[in-house]
Structure formats: C-alpha cells, structure tokens
Amino acid sequence: MTNSSKRSVFAILGTLVITLALAGMSQAAAVHKAHSKTVSSHVKITAVQAEAAALHKFPGKIVEKTKLENEEGVWQYGVMVQSGKTLREVMVNAKTGKIDTSEVTSAAKEGIEAKADAASEKAHAKNHKQTKAKSGSAKEAK
C-alpha cells in the first residue's frame, strides 16, 4: 500500500470516528433534554427554597450541597442540616415544598449511602446500555 493510499484510509477512518462521536454526542444531548423536561414537570421549587423550608423547621446550617433525588417515584431535595451536634437529612418534596421526611444521621452513614447510590446508578446505567443495545439489534434484524 502506498503512502497516499494509507493517508486516504486514515482520513476516511478519522472522518468516520468524528462522525460517530458527533452522533453519540447528539444522542446524549437529546436524552439529557428529554430527561430535563421530565424532571422539570415534577419540580416546582428550587434547591434554595427547599433549604429555606428545612431550616425553618430545623434551625442550623446547611452542610452539603442540596441534591435533587428521585426517591421511589417522588422528586425530593435532600437537605443536610447541622443543628449543634445533630446532623439531619431533611427530604423536601420538590413539587410542594413541604417536608416529606427527616432523619437524624451521621457523616459515616451518609458516606455508606452515597456509595450504595453510586453503585446503583452504575448498575442502572449498565442495564440501560444493554437494553439499548438489544433494542438496536432488534431494529437491525427487521
């Protein structure tokens, strides 16, 4: 194979790689946009408003970034409030702004929960990827 033939092959392969990368990014953006629309239809208050609700009931200070979570189909903000030596996780309903639950916790317990959540997210993403691959194969078979 001549040098010019090799350059042509590499140019074609490079173009193919870029095209596939752009297609993947476009698909990821579409999924993110669809997810954002779904979330926004269930969320009526901001994280700042959730923090204010939590602090109104449990005076203290916010000790971590407030996270939006889907707990068993209900969108809630997890607000961590330190009141003296007591650490509480206050779950504020993202639609109503009312406190759904609160529990006394510890940094160690929250660390364990964060690791479990990360493992669950990873398994969910892997399962989603496998399901998507299977549905892609089924479409190709048609």
C-alpha positions as CSV (number, residue, x, y, z in Angstrom):
1,M,0.0,0.0,0.0
2,T,1.4,3.4,-1.0
3,N,1.8,6.3,1.4
4,S,-1.1,8.2,-0.3
5,S,-3.3,5.1,0.0
6,K,-2.5,4.9,3.7
7,R,-3.3,8.6,4.1
8,S,-6.6,8.2,2.4
9,V,-7.6,5.2,4.6
10,F,-6.6,7.2,7.7
11,A,-8.5,10.2,6.5
12,I,-11.6,8.1,5.9
13,L,-11.3,6.4,9.3
14,G,-10.7,9.7,11.0
15,T,-13.9,11.1,9.4
16,L,-15.8,8.1,10.4
17,V,-14.6,8.4,14.0
18,I,-15.5,12.0,14.2
19,T,-19.0,11.4,12.6
20,L,-19.7,8.6,15.1
21,A,-18.5,10.8,18.0
22,L,-20.8,13.7,17.0
23,A,-23.7,11.3,16.5
24,G,-23.2,9.9,20.0
25,M,-22.9,13.4,21.5
26,S,-26.1,14.5,19.7
27,Q,-28.0,11.4,21.0
28,A,-26.7,12.1,24.6
29,A,-27.9,15.7,24.3
30,A,-31.3,14.6,23.2
31,V,-31.6,12.1,26.1
32,H,-30.5,14.8,28.6
33,K,-33.0,17.3,27.1
34,A,-35.8,14.7,27.4
35,H,-34.8,13.8,31.0
36,S,-34.7,17.5,31.9
37,K,-38.2,18.0,30.6
38,T,-39.4,15.0,32.6
39,V,-37.7,16.3,35.8
40,S,-38.9,19.9,35.3
41,S,-42.5,18.8,35.1
42,H,-42.2,17.3,38.6
43,V,-40.1,20.1,40.2
44,K,-41.8,23.3,41.2
45,I,-39.4,24.7,43.8
46,T,-35.7,25.4,43.8
47,A,-32.9,24.0,46.0
48,V,-32.7,27.3,47.8
49,Q,-36.4,27.2,48.6
50,A,-36.0,23.6,49.8
51,E,-33.2,24.7,52.1
52,A,-35.3,27.5,53.5
53,A,-38.1,25.1,54.3
54,A,-35.7,22.7,56.0
55,L,-34.0,25.5,58.0
56,H,-37.4,26.9,59.1
57,K,-38.3,23.5,60.7
58,F,-34.7,22.6,61.8
59,P,-32.6,25.8,62.5
60,G,-28.9,25.3,61.9
61,K,-26.7,25.4,58.8
62,I,-26.6,23.6,55.5
63,V,-23.5,21.4,55.5
64,E,-23.6,19.8,52.0
65,K,-24.8,20.6,48.5
66,T,-28.5,20.1,48.3
67,K,-29.3,17.2,45.9
68,L,-32.4,16.6,43.8
69,E,-33.3,12.9,44.1
70,N,-36.0,10.6,42.9
71,E,-37.0,8.5,45.9
72,E,-39.4,5.8,44.9
73,G,-41.0,8.0,42.1
74,V,-41.1,11.2,44.2
75,W,-38.8,14.0,43.4
76,Q,-37.3,15.4,46.6
77,Y,-34.4,17.6,47.7
78,G,-32.1,16.1,50.2
79,V,-31.0,18.9,52.5
80,M,-28.3,18.2,55.1
81,V,-28.8,20.4,58.2
82,Q,-26.4,20.6,61.1
83,S,-28.1,21.7,64.4
84,G,-25.4,21.7,67.1
85,K,-24.1,18.2,67.1
86,T,-27.1,16.7,65.4
87,L,-27.0,16.1,61.6
88,R,-30.3,15.7,59.8
89,E,-31.2,14.7,56.3
90,V,-34.4,16.6,55.5
91,M,-36.3,15.4,52.4
92,V,-38.3,18.3,50.9
93,N,-40.9,17.5,48.3
94,A,-39.7,19.2,45.0
95,K,-43.3,19.7,43.9
96,T,-45.0,21.0,47.1
97,G,-42.1,22.4,49.1
98,K,-43.3,20.5,52.1
99,I,-41.0,18.3,54.3
100,D,-41.7,14.7,53.5
101,T,-39.3,13.1,56.0
102,S,-36.4,13.9,58.2
103,E,-33.9,11.6,59.9
104,V,-31.0,12.0,62.3
105,T,-27.9,10.7,60.5
106,S,-24.1,10.8,60.6
107,A,-21.4,11.6,58.1
108,A,-20.4,7.9,58.1
109,K,-23.9,6.7,57.4
110,E,-24.3,9.3,54.6
111,G,-21.0,8.1,53.1
112,I,-22.2,4.5,53.0
113,E,-25.5,5.6,51.5
114,A,-23.6,7.6,48.8
115,K,-21.5,4.6,47.9
116,A,-24.6,2.4,47.6
117,D,-26.3,5.1,45.5
118,A,-23.3,5.3,43.2
119,A,-23.2,1.5,42.7
120,S,-27.0,1.5,42.0
121,E,-26.5,4.3,39.4
122,K,-23.7,2.4,37.8
123,A,-25.8,-0.8,37.6
124,H,-28.7,1.2,36.2
125,A,-26.6,2.8,33.5
126,K,-25.1,-0.6,32.5
127,N,-28.6,-2.1,32.4
128,H,-29.8,0.8,30.3
129,K,-26.9,0.5,27.9
130,Q,-27.5,-3.3,27.5
131,T,-31.3,-2.7,26.9
132,K,-30.5,-0.1,24.3
133,A,-28.0,-2.4,22.6
134,K,-30.6,-5.2,22.5
135,S,-33.3,-2.9,21.1
136,G,-30.8,-1.6,18.4
137,S,-30.1,-5.3,17.4
138,A,-33.8,-6.0,17.2
139,K,-34.3,-2.9,14.9
140,E,-31.4,-4.1,12.7
141,A,-33.0,-7.6,12.4
142,K,-36.2,-6.1,11.0
